[in-house]
């Protein structure tokens, strides 16, 4: 009498030809595994076809069979691929982003499986999200795979000193930053040390982490002071209170500028409000030289994360601030942006 065996047709239809069962009347392990795998393939085929239909056939016709990879499956089409893993909605990856994903190894790469279809992104870009990162694209860039980034302040350069009184011959500047990220996280107000004996043409190298997280952008205010008698830490705490209020009121401030969260206008609205509040604090004992507010956009973060750092007076940097001027002085602060 023949043993039980399984026949799987090209369309994954399962036919079981029954014979004697295994010990105790159980289905043999090999047969059970084959049945489960056939069921998984059928389910993947159904889900991928359903996704193809929901896209209106945009991926084009299939160019090959259903392929297994890792714990899931995918099928290639004329214009991209649809990926499926059990229990998760299939996602369509295509174009320059799809090509980069394939080059990296698809779901076997460090990015893992897709978690979204391709979507619009900041400044006319596109994004596809994955388990452990994302791939970004703009019309003037290649597709860029990236996880988190870190933004650091790397130094300060003096182009002109303050107008000194008879008792001083060099500046003693320090900077307080107002950092308001677009992603939901706490804003911060880090402060540099007081740099001593700074003359025109001097620079000071530093390394202060301003932000670590998704490359979705932030608003940055740099307020520069010339130290006389006050407590810089007290001033830092007051600026922290200002940006705490700003982030809580962020959506309302953005609406006033006609922008939504995540857009450049959102950062501009937040930064403008923070800058105005900081100016209201300027009845302090130290000399307020000046401040600048500028966005570090999502595109800045993504495109600069892997770019070679520039060098200015030994400061390594990817982005410099607008000129900070006041009391006859002029300074710039410098940022480094790198992939984590």
C-alpha positions in Angstrom: 0.0 0.0 0.0 1.5 3.4 -0.9 2.5 5.9 1.8 0.9 9.3 2.1 2.5 11.8 -0.3 1.8 15.4 -1.4 1.6 16.7 -5.0 1.9 20.5 -5.5 0.8 21.8 -8.9 2.5 24.8 -10.6 -0.3 27.0 -9.2 0.4 25.7 -5.6 -2.7 23.5 -5.5 -2.2 20.8 -3.0 -3.4 17.2 -3.6 -2.8 14.7 -0.8 -2.7 11.0 -1.9 -3.5 9.1 1.3 -1.8 5.9 2.3 -0.8 4.5 5.7 -0.3 7.3 8.3 2.7 7.6 10.5 3.1 6.1 14.0 0.1 6.7 16.1 -2.0 7.9 13.2 -0.1 11.2 12.8 0.7 13.0 9.5 4.4 12.5 8.7 6.5 15.6 9.5 7.7 16.0 5.9 4.2 16.1 4.7 3.1 18.6 7.3 6.0 20.9 6.4 5.1 20.7 2.7 1.5 21.4 3.4 2.3 24.5 5.5 4.8 25.8 2.9 2.2 25.4 0.2 -0.4 27.2 2.3 2.1 30.1 2.9 2.8 30.4 -0.8 -0.9 30.5 -1.7 -1.5 33.2 0.9 1.5 35.2 -0.3 0.3 34.9 -3.9 -3.2 36.0 -3.0 -2.0 39.0 -0.9 0.4 40.2 -3.6 -2.2 39.9 -6.3 -4.6 41.9 -4.1 -2.0 44.6 -3.7 -1.3 44.6 -7.5 -5.1 45.1 -8.0 -5.3 47.9 -5.5 -2.6 49.8 -7.3 -4.5 49.6 -10.5 -1.9 47.4 -12.1 0.7 50.3 -11.9 3.6 47.8 -11.3 2.9 46.3 -14.8 2.9 42.7 -15.6 4.9 40.1 -13.6 8.3 39.3 -14.9 8.8 36.1 -12.9 7.5 33.7 -10.4 6.7 34.2 -6.7 10.1 34.1 -4.9 10.8 33.3 -1.3 13.2 35.5 0.7 13.8 35.3 4.4 10.5 34.7 6.1 8.4 36.1 3.2 8.0 36.4 -0.5 8.1 38.9 -3.4 7.3 39.1 -7.0 9.0 41.3 -9.6 7.0 43.4 -12.1 7.9 45.6 -15.0 8.0 48.7 -12.8 9.1 47.4 -9.4 8.4 44.6 -6.8 5.8 43.8 -4.3 7.0 42.4 -1.0 5.0 40.3 1.5 5.6 38.7 4.8 3.0 36.8 6.8 0.8 39.0 8.9 1.8 42.2 7.3 0.3 44.2 4.4 2.3 43.9 1.1 4.2 47.0 0.0 5.3 48.2 -3.5 8.9 49.4 -4.0 9.9 50.8 -7.3 11.9 53.4 -9.3 15.2 54.7 -8.1 14.4 53.7 -4.5 13.5 50.2 -5.7 16.7 49.8 -7.6 18.7 50.9 -4.6 16.8 48.5 -2.3 17.5 45.6 -4.7 21.2 46.5 -4.9 21.5 46.4 -1.1 19.9 43.0 -1.0 16.2 43.7 -0.5 14.7 42.3 2.8 18.0 40.6 3.5 19.8 43.9 3.7 20.2 46.0 6.9 17.0 47.9 6.0 14.8 44.8 6.5 11.3 44.6 5.1 9.3 47.5 3.7 6.9 49.2 6.1 5.3 51.6 3.6 4.7 52.3 0.0 6.6 55.1 -1.5 5.4 58.5 -0.3 5.9 62.2 -0.9 8.6 63.7 1.3 10.1 67.1 2.2 11.1 69.6 -0.6 9.6 67.5 -3.4 11.4 64.3 -2.4 10.2 60.7 -2.1 10.6 58.2 0.7 10.1 54.5 1.3 10.2 53.3 4.9 11.7 50.0 6.1 12.0 48.2 9.4 15.4 49.7 10.2 15.6 52.9 8.1 14.4 54.5 4.9 15.5 55.3 1.4 15.1 58.9 0.3 15.2 60.4 -3.2 15.0 63.9 -4.8 15.2 64.7 -8.5 18.7 66.1 -8.0 20.0 63.3 -5.9 20.5 59.6 -6.1 18.5 57.3 -3.8 20.0 57.5 -0.3 19.5 54.7 2.3 19.7 56.0 5.8 18.8 55.3 9.4 19.2 57.9 12.2 21.5 60.9 12.0 23.4 62.9 14.6 23.8 66.7 14.3 26.8 68.2 16.2 28.0 71.7 16.8 31.7 71.5 15.9 33.0 75.0 16.4 32.8 78.8 16.2 34.8 81.3 14.0 35.3 85.0 14.7 35.4 87.3 11.7 35.3 90.5 13.8 35.4 91.3 17.5 32.9 93.3 19.5 33.5 97.0 20.2 35.6 96.7 23.3 35.8 99.1 26.2 39.1 100.2 27.8 39.2 97.2 30.1 39.1 94.4 27.5 41.1 93.5 24.4 39.5 90.3 23.2 36.1 88.6 23.2 34.9 85.9 25.6 32.0 84.6 23.6 29.7 81.7 24.2 26.6 80.3 22.3 23.3 79.1 23.6 21.3 77.0 21.0 17.6 76.5 20.8 16.9 73.1 19.2 13.4 72.3 18.1 13.1 69.0 16.2 10.2 68.3 13.8 9.8 64.8 15.1 8.0 64.5 18.4 10.8 64.7 21.0 11.9 67.1 23.6 13.5 70.4 22.5 16.8 71.4 24.1 19.0 74.4 24.8 22.6 73.3 25.0 25.3 75.9 25.8 29.0 76.0 24.8 31.8 76.9 27.2 32.9 80.4 27.5 35.7 80.8 24.9 38.5 83.0 26.2 40.7 85.5 24.3 39.0 85.3 21.0 40.2 87.8 18.4 39.2 88.4 14.8 40.5 85.5 12.7 40.4 83.0 15.5 38.3 79.8 15.7 37.4 77.4 18.5 36.8 73.7 17.9 34.1 72.0 19.9 31.9 68.9 19.9 28.3 69.2 21.2 25.6 66.9 20.2 22.5 68.9 19.3 20.2 66.2 17.9 20.1 62.4 17.3 17.2 60.7 15.5 15.3 60.5 12.3 16.5 62.9 9.5 13.3 64.9 9.4 14.7 68.3 10.1 14.8 70.8 13.0 14.7 74.5 13.7 18.0 75.9 15.2 18.5 79.2 16.9 22.1 80.2 17.8 22.3 83.2 20.3 25.8 84.5 20.9 26.9 86.5 24.0 30.0 88.2 25.2 30.6 87.2 28.8 30.8 89.9 31.4 29.2 89.2 34.8 26.0 87.1 34.5 25.4 83.3 34.9 25.3 81.6 31.5 23.6 78.6 32.9 20.7 80.7 34.2 20.4 82.2 30.7 20.4 78.7 29.2 17.5 77.6 31.5 15.5 80.7 30.5 16.0 79.9 26.8 15.0 76.2 27.4 11.7 77.5 28.9 11.1 79.5 25.8 11.5 76.6 23.4 9.5 74.3 25.7 6.6 76.7 25.2 7.3 76.9 21.4 7.1 73.2 20.9 3.8 72.9 22.8 2.4 75.6 20.6 4.1 74.4 17.4 1.0 73.4 15.4 -0.8 76.7 16.1 2.3 78.7 15.2 2.7 76.8 12.0 -0.9 77.4 11.1 -0.3 81.1 11.4 2.4 80.8 8.8 0.2 78.5 6.6 2.4 75.5 7.1 1.9 72.0 8.3 4.2 69.9 10.6 7.2 68.6 8.6 7.4 71.4 6.1 10.0 74.1 6.0 7.4 76.7 6.9 6.8 74.8 10.1 10.4 75.2 11.2 10.4 78.8 10.1 7.4 79.5 12.2 8.8 77.8 15.3 12.2 79.5 14.8 10.7 82.9 14.3 8.7 82.7 17.5 11.7 81.3 19.5 13.9 84.2 18.2 11.3 86.8 19.2 11.1 85.4 22.8 14.8 85.2 23.2 15.1 88.9 22.2 12.6 89.7 25.0 15.1 88.2 27.5 17.9 90.5 26.6 17.9 92.7 29.7 20.6 90.4 31.1 24.1 91.3 32.4 26.1 89.8 29.6 26.3 91.6 26.3 24.0 90.1 23.7 25.9 90.1 20.4 23.2 88.6 18.1 21.4 85.6 17.0 20.3 83.7 13.9 17.5 81.2 13.4 17.7 78.8 10.5 16.2 75.4 9.5 18.3 72.3 9.2 16.0 70.6 6.7 15.3 67.0 6.2 17.1 67.2 2.8 20.1 68.8 4.5 20.3 65.9 7.0 19.9 63.2 4.4 22.3 64.6 1.8 24.9 65.7 4.2 25.0 62.5 6.3 27.4 60.8 4.0 29.1 63.8 2.4 32.8 64.5 3.1 33.2 67.1 5.9 34.7 70.5 4.9 37.5 72.2 6.8 37.6 75.8 8.0 40.3 76.9 10.4 40.5 73.3 11.6 36.8 73.1 12.2 35.2 70.1 10.5 31.7 70.9 9.2 28.9 70.2 6.8 26.7 73.2 7.4 27.5 76.8 8.6 25.1 79.3 10.1 24.3 82.7 8.7 26.6 85.4 10.0 25.8 86.4 13.6 26.5 90.1 14.0 26.2 92.8 16.7 28.3 95.2 18.7 30.7 95.4 15.8 31.3 91.6 16.0 30.6 88.9 13.4 30.7 85.2 14.1 29.6 81.9 12.6 28.8 78.5 14.1 29.4 75.2 12.3 27.5 71.9 12.2 28.5 68.4 11.4 25.8 65.9 10.2 26.5 62.2 10.1 24.8 58.9 9.9 24.6 57.1 13.2 
